[in-house]
Amino acid sequence: MFSRQNIVGLFFFFALSLAAIDLGMDHRSGYMTWLLSAPSFLIVIAFSGLTYIKREKYMLHELGHILKNDMILGGWVGFMLGCFFTFLTVSSLSITILYGIADSMISIIYGYILGNVAFTFWPYYSES
């Protein structure tokens, strides 16, 4: 599960991802603070509770894939909720709608990243 090889791979994943984001971003608008969102993180983690509900239906090694799918679903639902709240509070078509949609997309990113990281570290026991 947590072997030295997995920890090194996770370090390289996060280090190279952050380096790529840093190279591609405009530093005048702040330094990656727009990438942090507690509500997006919480909605993705909340959807992992669906895996806990389904734990009796699947074998242990299958639950990693189910957890990944549930977290990705949480990211998409978080995106839809963010868009809903954005359109609910804006009265006219303006640039704030685009900022709201962009903020909502962070939950999709969290869903895919957290789901794949959880799936990567999930234990797998082969039948043979």
C-alpha positions as CSV (number, residue, x, y, z in Angstrom):
1,M,0.0,0.0,0.0
2,F,2.4,2.8,1.2
3,S,5.7,1.5,-0.2
4,R,8.8,3.7,-0.9
5,Q,8.1,3.4,-4.6
6,N,4.5,4.7,-4.1
7,I,5.7,7.6,-2.0
8,V,8.4,8.6,-4.5
9,G,5.8,8.4,-7.4
10,L,3.3,10.5,-5.4
11,F,6.0,13.1,-4.7
12,F,6.9,13.3,-8.4
13,F,3.3,13.5,-9.4
14,F,2.6,16.5,-7.1
15,A,5.9,18.2,-7.7
16,L,5.8,18.0,-11.5
17,S,2.1,18.9,-11.5
18,L,2.7,22.0,-9.4
19,A,5.7,23.0,-11.5
20,A,3.6,22.7,-14.7
21,I,0.8,24.8,-13.1
22,D,3.4,27.4,-11.9
23,L,4.9,27.7,-15.3
24,G,1.6,28.2,-17.0
25,M,-0.1,30.6,-14.7
26,D,-0.1,34.4,-14.6
27,H,1.5,35.4,-11.3
28,R,-0.2,38.8,-11.2
29,S,-3.4,37.3,-9.9
30,G,-1.9,35.6,-6.9
31,Y,0.1,32.5,-6.3
32,M,-2.1,29.4,-6.7
33,T,-4.6,30.6,-4.1
34,W,-7.3,30.3,-6.7
35,L,-6.6,26.5,-6.9
36,L,-7.5,26.0,-3.2
37,S,-11.2,25.5,-2.4
38,A,-12.5,24.0,0.8
39,P,-16.1,23.5,-0.4
40,S,-14.9,21.7,-3.6
41,F,-12.6,19.5,-1.5
42,L,-15.4,18.7,1.0
43,I,-18.0,17.8,-1.7
44,V,-15.5,15.3,-3.3
45,I,-14.7,13.7,0.1
46,A,-18.4,13.6,1.0
47,F,-19.1,11.5,-2.1
48,S,-16.6,8.9,-0.9
49,G,-19.3,8.1,1.7
50,L,-21.2,6.4,-1.1
51,T,-18.4,3.9,-1.3
52,Y,-18.8,3.2,2.4
53,I,-22.5,2.5,1.8
54,K,-21.7,0.1,-1.0
55,R,-19.0,-1.8,0.9
56,E,-21.0,-4.9,1.4
57,K,-21.8,-5.4,-2.3
58,Y,-18.2,-5.6,-3.5
59,M,-14.9,-7.3,-2.7
60,L,-12.2,-5.2,-1.0
61,H,-10.0,-4.9,-4.1
62,E,-13.0,-3.7,-6.2
63,L,-13.8,-0.9,-3.8
64,G,-10.8,1.2,-5.0
65,H,-12.4,1.5,-8.4
66,I,-15.8,2.3,-6.9
67,L,-14.2,5.0,-4.6
68,K,-12.5,6.6,-7.7
69,N,-15.8,6.7,-9.6
70,D,-17.7,8.1,-6.6
71,M,-15.1,10.9,-6.1
72,I,-15.2,11.8,-9.8
73,L,-19.0,11.9,-9.5
74,G,-18.6,14.2,-6.5
75,G,-16.5,16.5,-8.5
76,W,-19.1,16.8,-11.3
77,V,-21.9,17.3,-8.8
78,G,-19.8,20.0,-7.1
79,F,-19.4,21.6,-10.5
80,M,-23.1,21.6,-11.1
81,L,-23.8,23.0,-7.6
82,G,-21.2,25.7,-8.2
83,C,-22.8,26.7,-11.5
84,F,-26.2,26.7,-9.9
85,F,-25.1,29.1,-7.2
86,T,-23.3,31.2,-9.7
87,F,-26.4,31.6,-11.9
88,L,-28.6,32.1,-8.9
89,T,-26.7,35.1,-7.6
90,V,-25.9,36.9,-10.8
91,S,-28.6,39.1,-12.2
92,S,-27.1,40.1,-15.5
93,L,-24.7,38.5,-18.0
94,S,-21.3,39.7,-16.8
95,I,-17.7,38.6,-16.3
96,T,-18.6,37.3,-12.8
97,I,-20.4,34.4,-14.4
98,L,-17.2,33.3,-16.0
99,Y,-15.3,33.5,-12.7
100,G,-18.0,31.5,-11.0
101,I,-17.9,28.7,-13.6
102,A,-14.1,28.7,-13.4
103,D,-14.3,28.4,-9.6
104,S,-16.8,25.6,-10.0
105,M,-14.4,23.6,-12.2
106,I,-12.0,23.2,-9.3
107,S,-14.2,20.5,-7.9
108,I,-13.9,18.5,-11.1
109,I,-10.1,18.7,-10.8
110,Y,-10.3,17.6,-7.2
111,G,-12.5,14.7,-8.1
112,Y,-10.2,13.4,-10.7
113,I,-7.0,13.9,-8.8
114,L,-8.2,12.6,-5.4
115,G,-10.1,9.7,-7.0
116,N,-7.0,8.5,-9.0
117,V,-4.7,9.0,-6.0
118,A,-7.1,6.9,-3.8
119,F,-7.3,4.3,-6.5
120,T,-3.5,4.2,-6.8
121,F,-3.0,3.5,-3.1
122,W,-5.9,1.0,-2.8
123,P,-4.7,-2.5,-2.0
124,Y,-5.1,-5.1,-4.7
125,Y,-5.0,-8.8,-4.1
126,S,-4.8,-11.0,-7.2
127,E,-6.7,-14.3,-7.3
128,S,-3.7,-16.2,-8.6
